Amino acid sequence: MRKLLLALLWLSMAACAAAAVPPSPPPARSSLRTTGLDLGYRQLYNFEFAAAHRTFQAWIAVHPANPLGPASEAVADLFDEMNRLRILQAEFFSRKSMFSGKAGPGDPAFERALARAEALAAKAPPDDLTALYTRALCHGLRADYLGVVQKHYLASLSQMKAGQAVAQKLLALDPNYADAYLAIGMENYVLGQQPAPLRWLLKLDGAMTNQSQGIEELRKTAAGGHYLQPYAQVLLALAAVHAHNPAGARRLLEPLVAEFPHSPLYAEALRRLDIQATLDPKRTQIHFTLGALLHTVHGAFALAAGDRDNVVAVDPDNGAATGRVVVAAASGATGNASRDRDMQTTVLESAKYPRIVFLPQALHGTLARGGASQVTLTGTMQLVGADHPFALPLTVTVDGRHFTAAGTVTVPYVAWGLHNPSKLFLRVHKTVTLEIEAAGTIAWPAAK
């Protein structure tokens, strides 16, 4: 009966509510060096898996008796497989548990690397710190692979317990071996999320179930660890996301984004903590009105279509905004070919400056999850090779996952340095009025 309950426990982890995680300050990163195993781990956290494998293999060739070499190869195998199965992405982005989904196949290379590391560690004296760390690491890797990839939950729990026992022995010899705290922290945090009756049952089986203690141990690795420091930071950020603490997750992810710019995970996870408005170019237009002595000129611009364009992300905690909205300069048209040609060549210089870009920096006002809101989006307008401060008042109406936005703003284009198209008998105003009609989709971060 106990084994059946344990299996059901692992299977139901996605449905268990996480307790609140206190905000964490950015860890005092002791950055990985750029040689040897350190370089391999840096490549690993940058999602450069093939390069990490080459670096680890080169290090093993020079240090064939050190068990950390093949153990690091196993780390690369596991990370590569978790990336292939998009396990961490699912945890951050879709809120599906890493313990759900279909079982993956076994990996002979992963098993060979673990076996080699454990065999080398077994030859060392019982108090050898490197050997003890390798053993704890191998147990943790096998626990992750069995539970996360292969869905063998009872076997995974057994490996987790074995790993924390070795880690405790290592920390008794050297309490400053911060990487070792990750094994204990993982067990306490994961199992500590469970309801009291199940925690009691797990304790009878020898498991550690103190969730708050698990967070503190993960923080020790995140603050002072070496090889596993960034991984602990990822786990803490993930815990903060699950606890509906986006501000804490943001503080943990920002250093990762800066240190590992090639990884698609950390920047995307950080971006998903924001309110994201994605404009639909087909449903968005910028109408303009230019007053003149004898008549008024009307025209319109269209958004440029690009994968990374026309998305505005807003930090719900402080209103800070990022992203960009891109207008195709050549799309500007008034319906008069001669006038449009003059606008394109002498005013907008669209052949030289094909993009008009708005870079948002802040959203002033509160954006409601439903109905209409009055807000102002401020930032920088890049127009004809120059930057100008820009403030756009908007009425934003949200309906489920969709939004519309409308606003009017006057642009002093002549004061901004653009050519004045006035001629002898045609005098035009030195300002132009823009009327924005936008529509698209909106996504919200998890509620606090």
Secondary structure, DSSP 4 states (H G I P E B T S, - for coil): -HHHHHHHHHHTGGGSPPPPPPP-PPP------SSHHHHHHHHHHTT-HHHHHHHHHHHHHH-TT-THHHHHHHHHHHHHHHHHTTHHHIIIII---TT-SPPPPP-HHHHHHHHHHHHHHHTS-TT-HHHHHHHHHHHHHHHHIIIIIS--HHHHHHHHHHHHHHHHHHHHH-TT-GGGHHHHHHHHHHHHTS-HHHHHHHHHTT----HHHHHHHHHHHHHH-STTHHHHHHHHHHHHHHTT-HHHHHHHHHHHHHH-TT-HHHHHHHHTTSEEEEE-GGG-EEEEEEEBSS-EEEEEEEBPP-TTSSEEEE-TTT-BEEEEEEEEGGG-B-S-HHHHHHIIIIIS-TTT--EEEEEEEEEES---SSEEEEEEEEEEEEETTEEEEEEEEEEEEEETTEEEEEEEEEE-TTTTTPPP--BTTB-B-S-EEEEEEEEEEEE-PPP-
